[in-house]
Amino acid sequence: MPHRARPMTGLLVFTGVNMVLVSTITPVYDFVCFLPYWERRRERRQQEREAAATKNS
């Protein structure tokens, strides 16, 4: 093996990268999931379902 193995350093780097990713996922998730586009789309789909239900009744 040309380089010296450093399993503890690798583990710490891996854990650190995962902690950074986990801490940044919440704002990204909130931004993507709560965009006004999705709210309008959800409301539009609900109105279409209600219209179809009253049409079929």
mmCIF entry with sequence, helices, sheets and N, C-alpha, C, O atoms, coordinates in Angstrom:
data_MODEL
# 
_entry.id   MODEL 
# 
_entity.id                         1 
_entity.type                       polymer 
_entity.pdbx_number_of_molecules   1 
# 
_entity_poly.entity_id                      1 
_entity_poly.type                           'polypeptide(L)' 
_entity_poly.nstd_linkage                   no 
_entity_poly.nstd_monomer                   no 
_entity_poly.pdbx_seq_one_letter_code       MPHRARPMTGLLVFTGVNMVLVSTITPVYDFVCFLPYWERRRERRQQEREAAATKNS 
_entity_poly.pdbx_seq_one_letter_code_can   MPHRARPMTGLLVFTGVNMVLVSTITPVYDFVCFLPYWERRRERRQQEREAAATKNS 
_entity_poly.pdbx_strand_id                 A 
# 
loop_
_entity_poly_seq.entity_id 
_entity_poly_seq.num 
_entity_poly_seq.mon_id 
_entity_poly_seq.hetero 
1 1  MET n 
1 2  PRO n 
1 3  HIS n 
1 4  ARG n 
1 5  ALA n 
1 6  ARG n 
1 7  PRO n 
1 8  MET n 
1 9  THR n 
1 10 GLY n 
1 11 LEU n 
1 12 LEU n 
1 13 VAL n 
1 14 PHE n 
1 15 THR n 
1 16 GLY n 
1 17 VAL n 
1 18 ASN n 
1 19 MET n 
1 20 VAL n 
1 21 LEU n 
1 22 VAL n 
1 23 SER n 
1 24 THR n 
1 25 ILE n 
1 26 THR n 
1 27 PRO n 
1 28 VAL n 
1 29 TYR n 
1 30 ASP n 
1 31 PHE n 
1 32 VAL n 
1 33 CYS n 
1 34 PHE n 
1 35 LEU n 
1 36 PRO n 
1 37 TYR n 
1 38 TRP n 
1 39 GLU n 
1 40 ARG n 
1 41 ARG n 
1 42 ARG n 
1 43 GLU n 
1 44 ARG n 
1 45 ARG n 
1 46 GLN n 
1 47 GLN n 
1 48 GLU n 
1 49 ARG n 
1 50 GLU n 
1 51 ALA n 
1 52 ALA n 
1 53 ALA n 
1 54 THR n 
1 55 LYS n 
1 56 ASN n 
1 57 SER n 
# 
_struct_asym.id          A 
_struct_asym.entity_id   1 
# 
loop_
_struct_conf.conf_type_id 
_struct_conf.id 
_struct_conf.pdbx_PDB_helix_id 
_struct_conf.beg_label_comp_id 
_struct_conf.beg_label_asym_id 
_struct_conf.beg_label_seq_id 
_struct_conf.pdbx_beg_PDB_ins_code 
_struct_conf.end_label_comp_id 
_struct_conf.end_label_asym_id 
_struct_conf.end_label_seq_id 
_struct_conf.pdbx_end_PDB_ins_code 
_struct_conf.beg_auth_comp_id 
_struct_conf.beg_auth_asym_id 
_struct_conf.beg_auth_seq_id 
_struct_conf.end_auth_comp_id 
_struct_conf.end_auth_asym_id 
_struct_conf.end_auth_seq_id 
_struct_conf.pdbx_PDB_helix_class 
_struct_conf.details 
_struct_conf.pdbx_PDB_helix_length 
HELX_P HELX_P1 AA1 PRO A 7  ? CYS A 33 ? PRO A 7  CYS A 33 1 ? 27 
HELX_P HELX_P2 AA2 PRO A 36 ? ASN A 56 ? PRO A 36 ASN A 56 1 ? 21 
# 
_struct_conf_type.id          HELX_P 
_struct_conf_type.criteria    ? 
_struct_conf_type.reference   ? 
# 
loop_
_atom_site.group_PDB 
_atom_site.id 
_atom_site.type_symbol 
_atom_site.label_atom_id 
_atom_site.label_alt_id 
_atom_site.label_comp_id 
_atom_site.label_asym_id 
_atom_site.label_entity_id 
_atom_site.label_seq_id 
_atom_site.pdbx_PDB_ins_code 
_atom_site.Cartn_x 
_atom_site.Cartn_y 
_atom_site.Cartn_z 
_atom_site.occupancy 
_atom_site.B_iso_or_equiv 
_atom_site.pdbx_formal_charge 
_atom_site.auth_seq_id 
_atom_site.auth_comp_id 
_atom_site.auth_asym_id 
_atom_site.auth_atom_id 
_atom_site.pdbx_PDB_model_num 
ATOM 1   N N  . MET A 1 1  ? 0.861   -1.168 0.000   1.00 0.00 ? 1  MET A N  1 
ATOM 2   C CA . MET A 1 1  ? 0.000   0.000  0.000   1.00 0.00 ? 1  MET A CA 1 
ATOM 3   C C  . MET A 1 1  ? 0.910   1.236  0.000   1.00 0.00 ? 1  MET A C  1 
ATOM 4   O O  . MET A 1 1  ? 1.743   1.399  0.892   1.00 0.00 ? 1  MET A O  1 
ATOM 5   N N  . PRO A 1 2  ? 0.742   2.110  -1.016  1.00 0.00 ? 2  PRO A N  1 
ATOM 6   C CA . PRO A 1 2  ? 1.665   3.237  -1.116  1.00 0.00 ? 2  PRO A CA 1 
ATOM 7   C C  . PRO A 1 2  ? 1.476   4.293  -0.024  1.00 0.00 ? 2  PRO A C  1 
ATOM 8   O O  . PRO A 1 2  ? 2.437   4.952  0.374   1.00 0.00 ? 2  PRO A O  1 
ATOM 9   N N  . HIS A 1 3  ? 0.261   4.455  0.455   1.00 0.00 ? 3  HIS A N  1 
ATOM 10  C CA . HIS A 1 3  ? 0.004   5.459  1.478   1.00 0.00 ? 3  HIS A CA 1 
ATOM 11  C C  . HIS A 1 3  ? -0.323  4.775  2.794   1.00 0.00 ? 3  HIS A C  1 
ATOM 12  O O  . HIS A 1 3  ? -0.819  3.649  2.829   1.00 0.00 ? 3  HIS A O  1 
ATOM 13  N N  . ARG A 1 4  ? -0.035  5.478  3.860   1.00 0.00 ? 4  ARG A N  1 
ATOM 14  C CA . ARG A 1 4  ? -0.337  4.942  5.175   1.00 0.00 ? 4  ARG A CA 1 
ATOM 15  C C  . ARG A 1 4  ? -1.841  5.018  5.417   1.00 0.00 ? 4  ARG A C  1 
ATOM 16  O O  . ARG A 1 4  ? -2.458  6.054  5.169   1.00 0.00 ? 4  ARG A O  1 
ATOM 17  N N  . ALA A 1 5  ? -2.418  3.959  5.884   1.00 0.00 ? 5  ALA A N  1 
ATOM 18  C CA . ALA A 1 5  ? -3.856  3.933  6.148   1.00 0.00 ? 5  ALA A CA 1 
ATOM 19  C C  . ALA A 1 5  ? -4.149  4.711  7.425   1.00 0.00 ? 5  ALA A C  1 
ATOM 20  O O  . ALA A 1 5  ? -3.482  4.519  8.441   1.00 0.00 ? 5  ALA A O  1 
ATOM 21  N N  . ARG A 1 6  ? -5.128  5.572  7.371   1.00 0.00 ? 6  ARG A N  1 
ATOM 22  C CA . ARG A 1 6  ? -5.550  6.340  8.544   1.00 0.00 ? 6  ARG A CA 1 
ATOM 23  C C  . ARG A 1 6  ? -7.057  6.160  8.716   1.00 0.00 ? 6  ARG A C  1 
ATOM 24  O O  . ARG A 1 6  ? -7.833  7.032  8.327   1.00 0.00 ? 6  ARG A O  1 
ATOM 25  N N  . PRO A 1 7  ? -7.467  5.052  9.286   1.00 0.00 ? 7  PRO A N  1 
ATOM 26  C CA . PRO A 1 7  ? -8.905  4.790  9.389   1.00 0.00 ? 7  PRO A CA 1 
ATOM 27  C C  . PRO A 1 7  ? -9.623  5.787  10.296  1.00 0.00 ? 7  PRO A C  1 
ATOM 28  O O  . PRO A 1 7  ? -10.776 6.128  10.033  1.00 0.00 ? 7  PRO A O  1 
ATOM 29  N N  . MET A 1 8  ? -8.967  6.262  11.360  1.00 0.00 ? 8  MET A N  1 
ATOM 30  C CA . MET A 1 8  ? -9.633  7.195  12.255  1.00 0.00 ? 8  MET A CA 1 
ATOM 31  C C  . MET A 1 8  ? -9.864  8.536  11.571  1.00 0.00 ? 8  MET A C  1 
ATOM 32  O O  . MET A 1 8  ? -10.924 9.139  11.734  1.00 0.00 ? 8  MET A O  1 
ATOM 33  N N  . THR A 1 9  ? -8.888  9.005  10.811  1.00 0.00 ? 9  THR A N  1 
ATOM 34  C CA . THR A 1 9  ? -9.053  10.261 10.076  1.00 0.00 ? 9  THR A CA 1 
ATOM 35  C C  . THR A 1 9  ? -10.168 10.116 9.046   1.00 0.00 ? 9  THR A C  1 
ATOM 36  O O  . THR A 1 9  ? -11.005 11.007 8.901   1.00 0.00 ? 9  THR A O  1 
ATOM 37  N N  . GLY A 1 10 ? -10.177 9.007  8.342   1.00 0.00 ? 10 GLY A N  1 
ATOM 38  C CA . GLY A 1 10 ? -11.234 8.770  7.356   1.00 0.00 ? 10 GLY A CA 1 
ATOM 39  C C  . GLY A 1 10 ? -12.599 8.736  8.000   1.00 0.00 ? 10 GLY A C  1 
ATOM 40  O O  . GLY A 1 10 ? -13.561 9.281  7.458   1.00 0.00 ? 10 GLY A O  1 
ATOM 41  N N  . LEU A 1 11 ? -12.692 8.096  9.158   1.00 0.00 ? 11 LEU A N  1 
ATOM 42  C CA . LEU A 1 11 ? -13.970 8.030  9.865   1.00 0.00 ? 11 LEU A CA 1 
ATOM 43  C C  . LEU A 1 11 ? -14.421 9.412  10.321  1.00 0.00 ? 11 LEU A C  1 
ATOM 44  O O  . LEU A 1 11 ? -15.602 9.743  10.219  1.00 0.00 ? 11 LEU A O  1 
ATOM 45  N N  . LEU A 1 12 ? -13.492 10.219 10.821  1.00 0.00 ? 12 LEU A N  1 
ATOM 46  C CA . LEU A 1 12 ? -13.833 11.571 11.269  1.00 0.00 ? 12 LEU A CA 1 
ATOM 47  C C  . LEU A 1 12 ? -14.263 12.455 10.100  1.00 0.00 ? 12 LEU A C  1 
ATOM 48  O O  . LEU A 1 12 ? -15.217 13.224 10.217  1.00 0.00 ? 12 LEU A O  1 
ATOM 49  N N  . VAL A 1 13 ? -13.566 12.346 8.986   1.00 0.00 ? 13 VAL A N  1 
ATOM 50  C CA . VAL A 1 13 ? -13.946 13.126 7.799   1.00 0.00 ? 13 VAL A CA 1 
ATOM 51  C C  . VAL A 1 13 ? -15.315 12.689 7.308   1.00 0.00 ? 13 VAL A C  1 
ATOM 52  O O  . VAL A 1 13 ? -16.153 13.530 6.982   1.00 0.00 ? 13 VAL A O  1 
ATOM 53  N N  . PHE A 1 14 ? -15.550 11.402 7.250   1.00 0.00 ? 14 PHE A N  1 
ATOM 54  C CA . PHE A 1 14 ? -16.840 10.876 6.810   1.00 0.00 ? 14 PHE A CA 1 
ATOM 55  C C  . PHE A 1 14 ? -17.964 11.361 7.723   1.00 0.00 ? 14 PHE A C  1 
ATOM 56  O O  . PHE A 1 14 ? -19.013 11.793 7.245   1.00 0.00 ? 14 PHE A O  1 
ATOM 57  N N  . THR A 1 15 ? -17.745 11.290 9.033   1.00 0.00 ? 15 THR A N  1 
ATOM 58  C CA . THR A 1 15 ? -18.755 11.741 9.992   1.00 0.00 ? 15 THR A CA 1 
ATOM 59  C C  . THR A 1 15 ? -18.988 13.243 9.870   1.00 0.00 ? 15 THR A C  1 
ATOM 60  O O  . THR A 1 15 ? -20.129 13.702 9.929   1.00 0.00 ? 15 THR A O  1 
ATOM 61  N N  . GLY A 1 16 ? -17.919 14.004 9.700   1.00 0.00 ? 16 GLY A N  1 
ATOM 62  C CA . GLY A 1 16 ? -18.053 15.453 9.552   1.00 0.00 ? 16 GLY A CA 1 
ATOM 63  C C  . GLY A 1 16 ? -18.833 15.838 8.312   1.00 0.00 ? 16 GLY A C  1 
ATOM 64  O O  . GLY A 1 16 ? -19.694 16.716 8.361   1.00 0.00 ? 16 GLY A O  1 
ATOM 65  N N  . VAL A 1 17 ? -18.533 15.178 7.195   1.00 0.00 ? 17 VAL A N  1 
ATOM 66  C CA . VAL A 1 17 ? -19.263 15.465 5.955   1.00 0.00 ? 17 VAL A CA 1 
ATOM 67  C C  . VAL A 1 17 ? -20.734 15.117 6.119   1.00 0.00 ? 17 VAL A C  1 
ATOM 68  O O  . VAL A 1 17 ? -21.598 15.869 5.668   1.00 0.00 ? 17 VAL A O  1 
ATOM 69  N N  . ASN A 1 18 ? -21.030 13.999 6.752   1.00 0.00 ? 18 ASN A N  1 
ATOM 70  C CA . ASN A 1 18 ? -22.428 13.618 6.965   1.00 0.00 ? 18 ASN A CA 1 
ATOM 71  C C  . ASN A 1 18 ? -23.145 14.607 7.882   1.00 0.00 ? 18 ASN A C  1 
ATOM 72  O O  . ASN A 1 18 ? -24.315 14.917 7.657   1.00 0.00 ? 18 ASN A O  1 
ATOM 73  N N  . MET A 1 19 ? -22.465 15.102 8.904   1.00 0.00 ? 19 MET A N  1 
ATOM 74  C CA . MET A 1 19 ? -23.090 16.083 9.794   1.00 0.00 ? 19 MET A CA 1 
ATOM 75  C C  . MET A 1 19 ? -23.419 17.369 9.048   1.00 0.00 ? 19 MET A C  1 
ATOM 76  O O  . MET A 1 19 ? -24.479 17.960 9.260   1.00 0.00 ? 19 MET A O  1 
ATOM 77  N N  . VAL A 1 20 ? -22.510 17.805 8.173   1.00 0.00 ? 20 VAL A N  1 
ATOM 78  C CA . VAL A 1 20 ? -22.766 19.009 7.372   1.00 0.00 ? 20 VAL A CA 1 
ATOM 79  C C  . VAL A 1 20 ? -23.953 18.779 6.458   1.00 0.00 ? 20 VAL A C  1 
ATOM 80  O O  . VAL A 1 20 ? -24.820 19.645 6.342   1.00 0.00 ? 20 VAL A O  1 
ATOM 81  N N  . LEU A 1 21 ? -24.008 17.632 5.809   1.00 0.00 ? 21 LEU A N  1 
ATOM 82  C CA . LEU A 1 21 ? -25.122 17.350 4.901   1.00 0.00 ? 21 LEU A CA 1 
ATOM 83  C C  . LEU A 1 21 ? -26.448 17.280 5.653   1.00 0.00 ? 21 LEU A C  1 
ATOM 84  O O  . LEU A 1 21 ? -27.458 17.794 5.171   1.00 0.00 ? 21 LEU A O  1 
ATOM 85  N N  . VAL A 1 22 ? -26.457 16.657 6.813   1.00 0.00 ? 22 VAL A N  1 
ATOM 86  C CA . VAL A 1 22 ? -27.692 16.545 7.595   1.00 0.00 ? 22 VAL A CA 1 
ATOM 87  C C  . VAL A 1 22 ? -28.150 17.917 8.078   1.00 0.00 ? 22 VAL A C  1 
ATOM 88  O O  . VAL A 1 22 ? -29.348 18.199 8.102   1.00 0.00 ? 22 VAL A O  1 
ATOM 89  N N  . SER A 1 23 ? -27.205 18.771 8.462   1.00 0.00 ? 23 SER A N  1 
ATOM 90  C CA . SER A 1 23 ? -27.595 20.088 8.970   1.00 0.00 ? 23 SER A CA 1 
ATOM 91  C C  . SER A 1 23 ? -28.097 21.000 7.860   1.00 0.00 ? 23 SER A C  1 
ATOM 92  O O  . SER A 1 23 ? -28.841 21.942 8.134   1.00 0.00 ? 23 SER A O  1 
ATOM 93  N N  . THR A 1 24 ? -27.709 20.746 6.608   1.00 0.00 ? 24 THR A N  1 
ATOM 94  C CA . THR A 1 24 ? -28.165 21.612 5.518   1.00 0.00 ? 24 THR A CA 1 
ATOM 95  C C  . THR A 1 24 ? -29.392 21.061 4.811   1.00 0.00 ? 24 THR A C  1 
ATOM 96  O O  . THR A 1 24 ? -29.973 21.764 3.983   1.00 0.00 ? 24 THR A O  1 
ATOM 97  N N  . ILE A 1 25 ? -29.809 19.846 5.096   1.00 0.00 ? 25 ILE A N  1 
ATOM 98  C CA . ILE A 1 25 ? -30.937 19.279 4.359   1.00 0.00 ? 25 ILE A CA 1 
ATOM 99  C C  . ILE A 1 25 ? -32.263 19.900 4.782   1.00 0.00 ? 25 ILE A C  1 
ATOM 100 O O  . ILE A 1 25 ? -33.167 20.014 3.954   1.00 0.00 ? 25 ILE A O  1 
ATOM 101 N N  . THR A 1 26 ? -32.407 20.301 6.030   1.00 0.00 ? 26 THR A N  1 
ATOM 102 C CA . THR A 1 26 ? -33.688 20.847 6.495   1.00 0.00 ? 26 THR A CA 1 
ATOM 103 C C  . THR A 1 26 ? -34.061 22.138 5.773   1.00 0.00 ? 26 THR A C  1 
ATOM 104 O O  . THR A 1 26 ? -35.185 22.230 5.279   1.00 0.00 ? 26 THR A O  1 
ATOM 105 N N  . PRO A 1 27 ? -33.186 23.143 5.682   1.00 0.00 ? 27 PRO A N  1 
ATOM 106 C CA . PRO A 1 27 ? -33.575 24.346 4.936   1.00 0.00 ? 27 PRO A CA 1 
ATOM 107 C C  . PRO A 1 27 ? -33.838 24.071 3.465   1.00 0.00 ? 27 PRO A C  1 
ATOM 108 O O  . PRO A 1 27 ? -34.734 24.672 2.871   1.00 0.00 ? 27 PRO A O  1 
ATOM 109 N N  . VAL A 1 28 ? -33.063 23.164 2.871   1.00 0.00 ? 28 VAL A N  1 
ATOM 110 C CA . VAL A 1 28 ? -33.286 22.834 1.458   1.00 0.00 ? 28 VAL A CA 1 
ATOM 111 C C  . VAL A 1 28 ? -34.630 22.150 1.301   1.00 0.00 ? 28 VAL A C  1 
ATOM 112 O O  . VAL A 1 28 ? -35.387 22.481 0.389   1.00 0.00 ? 28 VAL A O  1 
ATOM 113 N N  . TYR A 1 29 ? -34.939 21.203 2.174   1.00 0.00 ? 29 TYR A N  1 
ATOM 114 C CA . TYR A 1 29 ? -36.222 20.505 2.129   1.00 0.00 ? 29 TYR A CA 1 
ATOM 115 C C  . TYR A 1 29 ? -37.377 21.489 2.295   1.00 0.00 ? 29 TYR A C  1 
ATOM 116 O O  . TYR A 1 29 ? -38.354 21.434 1.548   1.00 0.00 ? 29 TYR A O  1 
ATOM 117 N N  . ASP A 1 30 ? -37.266 22.392 3.277   1.00 0.00 ? 30 ASP A N  1 
ATOM 118 C CA . ASP A 1 30 ? -38.317 23.382 3.496   1.00 0.00 ? 30 ASP A CA 1 
ATOM 119 C C  . ASP A 1 30 ? -38.484 24.278 2.275   1.00 0.00 ? 30 ASP A C  1 
ATOM 120 O O  . ASP A 1 30 ? -39.609 24.588 1.883   1.00 0.00 ? 30 ASP A O  1 
ATOM 121 N N  . PHE A 1 31 ? -37.381 24.691 1.677   1.00 0.00 ? 31 PHE A N  1 
ATOM 122 C CA . PHE A 1 31 ? -37.457 25.558 0.504   1.00 0.00 ? 31 PHE A CA 1 
ATOM 123 C C  . PHE A 1 31 ? -38.151 24.854 -0.650  1.00 0.00 ? 31 PHE A C  1 
ATOM 124 O O  . PHE A 1 31 ? -39.014 25.434 -1.310  1.00 0.00 ? 31 PHE A O  1 
ATOM 125 N N  . VAL A 1 32 ? -37.779 23.616 -0.892  1.00 0.00 ? 32 VAL A N  1 
ATOM 126 C CA . VAL A 1 32 ? -38.340 22.889 -2.037  1.00 0.00 ? 32 VAL A CA 1 
ATOM 127 C C  . VAL A 1 32 ? -39.796 22.504 -1.787  1.00 0.00 ? 32 VAL A C  1 
ATOM 128 O O  . VAL A 1 32 ? -40.630 22.625 -2.684  1.00 0.00 ? 32 VAL A O  1 
ATOM 129 N N  . CYS A 1 33 ? -40.106 22.044 -0.581  1.00 0.00 ? 33 CYS A N  1 
ATOM 130 C CA . CYS A 1 33 ? -41.435 21.506 -0.324  1.00 0.00 ? 33 CYS A CA 1 
ATOM 131 C C  . CYS A 1 33 ? -42.474 22.584 -0.051  1.00 0.00 ? 33 CYS A C  1 
ATOM 132 O O  . CYS A 1 33 ? -43.666 22.343 -0.239  1.00 0.00 ? 33 CYS A O  1 
ATOM 133 N N  . PHE A 1 34 ? -42.059 23.747 0.380   1.00 0.00 ? 34 PHE A N  1 
ATOM 134 C CA . PHE A 1 34 ? -43.028 24.776 0.726   1.00 0.00 ? 34 PHE A CA 1 
ATOM 135 C C  . PHE A 1 34 ? -42.985 25.950 -0.233  1.00 0.00 ? 34 PHE A C  1 
ATOM 136 O O  . PHE A 1 34 ? -43.342 27.069 0.137   1.00 0.00 ? 34 PHE A O  1 
ATOM 137 N N  . LEU A 1 35 ? -42.551 25.705 -1.463  1.00 0.00 ? 35 LEU A N  1 
ATOM 138 C CA . LEU A 1 35 ? -42.600 26.749 -2.474  1.00 0.00 ? 35 LEU A CA 1 
ATOM 139 C C  . LEU A 1 35 ? -44.065 27.075 -2.778  1.00 0.00 ? 35 LEU A C  1 
ATOM 140 O O  . LEU A 1 35 ? -44.913 26.183 -2.749  1.00 0.00 ? 35 LEU A O  1 
ATOM 141 N N  . PRO A 1 36 ? -44.367 28.331 -3.065  1.00 0.00 ? 36 PRO A N  1 
ATOM 142 C CA . PRO A 1 36 ? -45.756 28.690 -3.408  1.00 0.00 ? 36 PRO A CA 1 
ATOM 143 C C  . PRO A 1 36 ? -46.296 27.900 -4.601  1.00 0.00 ? 36 PRO A C  1 
ATOM 144 O O  . PRO A 1 36 ? -47.500 27.658 -4.690  1.00 0.00 ? 36 PRO A O  1 
ATOM 145 N N  . TYR A 1 37 ? -45.411 27.497 -5.519  1.00 0.00 ? 37 TYR A N  1 
ATOM 146 C CA . TYR A 1 37 ? -45.859 26.706 -6.665  1.00 0.00 ? 37 TYR A CA 1 
ATOM 147 C C  . TYR A 1 37 ? -46.555 25.434 -6.210  1.00 0.00 ? 37 TYR A C  1 
ATOM 148 O O  . TYR A 1 37 ? -47.620 25.094 -6.727  1.00 0.00 ? 37 TYR A O  1 
ATOM 149 N N  . TRP A 1 38 ? -45.971 24.727 -5.252  1.00 0.00 ? 38 TRP A N  1 
ATOM 150 C CA . TRP A 1 38 ? -46.553 23.471 -4.799  1.00 0.00 ? 38 TRP A CA 1 
ATOM 151 C C  . TRP A 1 38 ? -47.857 23.706 -4.062  1.00 0.00 ? 38 TRP A C  1 
ATOM 152 O O  . TRP A 1 38 ? -48.788 22.907 -4.166  1.00 0.00 ? 38 TRP A O  1 
ATOM 153 N N  . GLU A 1 39 ? -47.928 24.821 -3.304  1.00 0.00 ? 39 GLU A N  1 
ATOM 154 C CA . GLU A 1 39 ? -49.177 25.133 -2.599  1.00 0.00 ? 39 GLU A CA 1 
ATOM 155 C C  . GLU A 1 39 ? -50.294 25.404 -3.608  1.00 0.00 ? 39 GLU A C  1 
ATOM 156 O O  . GLU A 1 39 ? -51.408 24.899 -3.464  1.00 0.00 ? 39 GLU A O  1 
ATOM 157 N N  . ARG A 1 40 ? -49.984 26.203 -4.629  1.00 0.00 ? 40 ARG A N  1 
ATOM 158 C CA . ARG A 1 40 ? -50.999 26.494 -5.653  1.00 0.00 ? 40 ARG A CA 1 
ATOM 159 C C  . ARG A 1 40 ? -51.392 25.227 -6.393  1.00 0.00 ? 40 ARG A C  1 
ATOM 160 O O  . ARG A 1 40 ? -52.569 25.026 -6.692  1.00 0.00 ? 40 ARG A O  1 
ATOM 161 N N  . ARG A 1 41 ? -50.427 24.374 -6.691  1.00 0.00 ? 41 ARG A N  1 
ATOM 162 C CA . ARG A 1 41 ? -50.719 23.130 -7.405  1.00 0.00 ? 41 ARG A CA 1 
ATOM 163 C C  . ARG A 1 41 ? -51.612 22.222 -6.559  1.00 0.00 ? 41 ARG A C  1 
ATOM 164 O O  . ARG A 1 41 ? -52.551 21.609 -7.067  1.00 0.00 ? 41 ARG A O  1 
ATOM 165 N N  . ARG A 1 42 ? -51.305 22.145 -5.263  1.00 0.00 ? 42 ARG A N  1 
ATOM 166 C CA . ARG A 1 42 ? -52.109 21.310 -4.376  1.00 0.00 ? 42 ARG A CA 1 
ATOM 167 C C  . ARG A 1 42 ? -53.536 21.827 -4.301  1.00 0.00 ? 42 ARG A C  1 
ATOM 168 O O  . ARG A 1 42 ? -54.488 21.048 -4.352  1.00 0.00 ? 42 ARG A O  1 
ATOM 169 N N  . GLU A 1 43 ? -53.687 23.159 -4.179  1.00 0.00 ? 43 GLU A N  1 
ATOM 170 C CA . GLU A 1 43 ? -55.032 23.739 -4.121  1.00 0.00 ? 43 GLU A CA 1 
ATOM 171 C C  . GLU A 1 43 ? -55.781 23.523 -5.433  1.00 0.00 ? 43 GLU A C  1 
ATOM 172 O O  . GLU A 1 43 ? -56.978 23.236 -5.425  1.00 0.00 ? 43 GLU A O  1 
ATOM 173 N N  . ARG A 1 44 ? -55.080 23.659 -6.563  1.00 0.00 ? 44 ARG A N  1 
ATOM 174 C CA . ARG A 1 44 ? -55.717 23.464 -7.863  1.00 0.00 ? 44 ARG A CA 1 
ATOM 175 C C  . ARG A 1 44 ? -56.176 22.022 -8.027  1.00 0.00 ? 44 ARG A C  1 
ATOM 176 O O  . ARG A 1 44 ? -57.274 21.772 -8.525  1.00 0.00 ? 44 ARG A O  1 
ATOM 177 N N  . ARG A 1 45 ? -55.342 21.070 -7.610  1.00 0.00 ? 45 ARG A N  1 
ATOM 178 C CA . ARG A 1 45 ? -55.729 19.657 -7.713  1.00 0.00 ? 45 ARG A CA 1 
ATOM 179 C C  . ARG A 1 45 ? -56.921 19.345 -6.811  1.00 0.00 ? 45 ARG A C  1 
ATOM 180 O O  . ARG A 1 45 ? -57.801 18.567 -7.179  1.00 0.00 ? 45 ARG A O  1 
ATOM 181 N N  . GLN A 1 46 ? -56.942 19.957 -5.631  1.00 0.00 ? 46 GLN A N  1 
ATOM 182 C CA . GLN A 1 46 ? -58.067 19.735 -4.727  1.00 0.00 ? 46 GLN A CA 1 
ATOM 183 C C  . GLN A 1 46 ? -59.355 20.296 -5.332  1.00 0.00 ? 46 GLN A C  1 
ATOM 184 O O  . GLN A 1 46 ? -60.407 19.663 -5.241  1.00 0.00 ? 46 GLN A O  1 
ATOM 185 N N  . GLN A 1 47 ? -59.282 21.462 -5.939  1.00 0.00 ? 47 GLN A N  1 
ATOM 186 C CA . GLN A 1 47 ? -60.460 22.041 -6.578  1.00 0.00 ? 47 GLN A CA 1 
ATOM 187 C C  . GLN A 1 47 ? -60.925 21.183 -7.748  1.00 0.00 ? 47 GLN A C  1 
ATOM 188 O O  . GLN A 1 47 ? -62.125 21.008 -7.958  1.00 0.00 ? 47 GLN A O  1 
ATOM 189 N N  . GLU A 1 48 ? -59.968 20.647 -8.511  1.00 0.00 ? 48 GLU A N  1 
ATOM 190 C CA . GLU A 1 48 ? -60.343 19.776 -9.626  1.00 0.00 ? 48 GLU A CA 1 
ATOM 191 C C  . GLU A 1 48 ? -61.022 18.508 -9.121  1.00 0.00 ? 48 GLU A C  1 
ATOM 192 O O  . GLU A 1 48 ? -61.988 18.038 -9.722  1.00 0.00 ? 48 GLU A O  1 
ATOM 193 N N  . ARG A 1 49 ? -60.516 17.950 -8.012  1.00 0.00 ? 49 ARG A N  1 
ATOM 194 C CA . ARG A 1 49 ? -61.147 16.747 -7.447  1.00 0.00 ? 49 ARG A CA 1 
ATOM 195 C C  . ARG A 1 49 ? -62.558 17.056 -6.954  1.00 0.00 ? 49 ARG A C  1 
ATOM 196 O O  . ARG A 1 49 ? -63.481 16.269 -7.165  1.00 0.00 ? 49 ARG A O  1 
ATOM 197 N N  . GLU A 1 50 ? -62.720 18.199 -6.298  1.00 0.00 ? 50 GLU A N  1 
ATOM 198 C CA . GLU A 1 50 ? -64.055 18.576 -5.808  1.00 0.00 ? 50 GLU A CA 1 
ATOM 199 C C  . GLU A 1 50 ? -65.018 18.794 -6.964  1.00 0.00 ? 50 GLU A C  1 
ATOM 200 O O  . GLU A 1 50 ? -66.181 18.395 -6.895  1.00 0.00 ? 50 GLU A O  1 
ATOM 201 N N  . ALA A 1 51 ? -64.532 19.430 -8.031  1.00 0.00 ? 51 ALA A N  1 
ATOM 202 C CA . ALA A 1 51 ? -65.375 19.658 -9.210  1.00 0.00 ? 51 ALA A CA 1 
ATOM 203 C C  . ALA A 1 51 ? -65.778 18.329 -9.853  1.00 0.00 ? 51 ALA A C  1 
ATOM 204 O O  . ALA A 1 51 ? -66.919 18.155 -10.283 1.00 0.00 ? 51 ALA A O  1 
ATOM 205 N N  . ALA A 1 52 ? -64.827 17.399 -9.911  1.00 0.00 ? 52 ALA A N  1 
ATOM 206 C CA . ALA A 1 52 ? -65.143 16.097 -10.499 1.00 0.00 ? 52 ALA A CA 1 
ATOM 207 C C  . ALA A 1 52 ? -66.112 15.328 -9.619  1.00 0.00 ? 52 ALA A C  1 
ATOM 208 O O  . ALA A 1 52 ? -66.961 14.600 -10.133 1.00 0.00 ? 52 ALA A O  1 
ATOM 209 N N  . ALA A 1 53 ? -66.004 15.473 -8.305  1.00 0.00 ? 53 ALA A N  1 
ATOM 210 C CA . ALA A 1 53 ? -66.904 14.773 -7.387  1.00 0.00 ? 53 ALA A CA 1 
ATOM 211 C C  . ALA A 1 53 ? -68.329 15.324 -7.504  1.00 0.00 ? 53 ALA A C  1 
ATOM 212 O O  . ALA A 1 53 ? -69.290 14.554 -7.487  1.00 0.00 ? 53 ALA A O  1 
ATOM 213 N N  . THR A 1 54 ? -68.472 16.627 -7.622  1.00 0.00 ? 54 THR A N  1 
ATOM 214 C CA . THR A 1 54 ? -69.818 17.201 -7.744  1.00 0.00 ? 54 THR A CA 1 
ATOM 215 C C  . THR A 1 54 ? -70.396 16.894 -9.129  1.00 0.00 ? 54 THR A C  1 
ATOM 216 O O  . THR A 1 54 ? -71.609 16.735 -9.270  1.00 0.00 ? 54 THR A O  1 
ATOM 217 N N  . LYS A 1 55 ? -69.539 16.811 -10.149 1.00 0.00 ? 55 LYS A N  1 
ATOM 218 C CA . LYS A 1 55 ? -69.996 16.476 -11.485 1.00 0.00 ? 55 LYS A CA 1 
ATOM 219 C C  . LYS A 1 55 ? -70.513 15.041 -11.552 1.00 0.00 ? 55 LYS A C  1 
ATOM 220 O O  . LYS A 1 55 ? -71.511 14.760 -12.216 1.00 0.00 ? 55 LYS A O  1 
ATOM 221 N N  . ASN A 1 56 ? -69.821 14.134 -10.853 1.00 0.00 ? 56 ASN A N  1 
ATOM 222 C CA . ASN A 1 56 ? -70.221 12.723 -10.861 1.00 0.00 ? 56 ASN A CA 1 
ATOM 223 C C  . ASN A 1 56 ? -71.412 12.452 -9.965  1.00 0.00 ? 56 ASN A C  1 
ATOM 224 O O  . ASN A 1 56 ? -72.094 11.443 -10.142 1.00 0.00 ? 56 ASN A O  1 
ATOM 225 N N  . SER A 1 57 ? -71.675 13.307 -9.028  1.00 0.00 ? 57 SER A N  1 
ATOM 226 C CA . SER A 1 57 ? -72.793 13.063 -8.092  1.00 0.00 ? 57 SER A CA 1 
ATOM 227 C C  . SER A 1 57 ? -74.120 13.476 -8.654  1.00 0.00 ? 57 SER A C  1 
ATOM 228 O O  . SER A 1 57 ? -75.145 13.333 -7.986  1.00 0.00 ? 57 SER A O  1 
# 
